[in-house]
């Protein structure tokens, strides 16, 4: 084709040098036109056709690939390939120009391939993010390591193309700079090792509720990256924790609670020690009319009577015989009440225990598990239980302890003043 154009220009009376330059210019214009046509076909025909085809499928994988513009990036290869192929014939006789253009085209294509692989990796993260696989393996950390390798190799390839040397020569030089590379990528290396350990030991995953007071973290893990773990706290703030900190320091993961099917309720009611006493017949009569206590009192009183008779002790004197107390009866009521509560997990630990008395009274601790793990529902269940127990404690002639308030002191002073005036 170039010969035909050259002959035609010579026939038109142009000089040989001018005709040669005009022929080269015509071939350059023709190659650029072909590159533009290839670009239009790739983008407006091939890419749009693929997007239309993807829109008709029911799977979401191809939609994610389209979203990350993989095909659009690959379409940039079409004009570059045209220029790369036609450059030797178009610039025949200009060896330096051929080298520069083809090397520049290779650099461009290398970048396009690197960006396209980056799109594939980003799409892979989005595809696996919704699967259980992402909870067991730090996918984003692995992908970020692959990206570091990708762009590292791309940089080596670019430099080798610019200087016209083999990539193996650069790789050999990098071996001598291992210490410097280790220093530069220290966080990345530590993060990669930490990510592997976190995954292998299943220590933390996206969606886990973790607590790490040192970093002010208390919430759900939203992202496990190469060097950091992002936690969205309950106040919606974001805390960023170095990945290796989760290996070297302690933290609390609530995943076990989530998987167990129950959430612990552990809270105590402090009983005023001065209100604790033995039950008399009037109290036992009142308590026996409480639904949850009728059977317990009947069985316990029968056992006490049998035991006292066997020991031949005087039942009328509390120091000589076994007697029921109002606080013990209250504990029995709490046990029965929680055993019949529909939102308490009966297959998990259920314990109502008496702790050592303190200056704040006698703690009666409730240690049970709620069936509902949702935070708001859990708090509502816990509040309802203690609302009921605090309200019913006076029915057992018990006082719930609280430190004297200003109102209590004022009331006491008023009583003293009233008694002195009389």
Secondary structure as UniProt FT lines:
FT   HELIX           2..11
FT   TURN            12..13
FT   HELIX           16..40
FT   HELIX           41..47
FT   HELIX           48..55
FT   HELIX           61..67
FT   TURN            68..69
FT   HELIX           70..74
FT   HELIX           76..90
FT   TURN            91..93
FT   HELIX           95..129
FT   HELIX           133..136
FT   HELIX           139..163
FT   HELIX           167..176
FT   HELIX           178..184
FT   HELIX           186..200
FT   TURN            201..202
FT   TURN            206..207
FT   STRAND          209..212
FT   HELIX           213..215
FT   STRAND          217..224
FT   STRAND          228..233
FT   TURN            234..235
FT   STRAND          238..242
FT   TURN            243..244
FT   HELIX           245..248
FT   STRAND          252..253
FT   HELIX           255..260
FT   STRAND          263..271
FT   HELIX           273..275
FT   HELIX           281..288
FT   TURN            291..293
FT   HELIX           294..311
FT   TURN            315..316
FT   TURN            318..320
FT   HELIX           326..339
FT   TURN            342..343
FT   TURN            346..347
FT   STRAND          351..354
FT   TURN            359..360
FT   STRAND          361..370
FT   HELIX           375..392
FT   HELIX           393..396
FT   HELIX           406..421
//
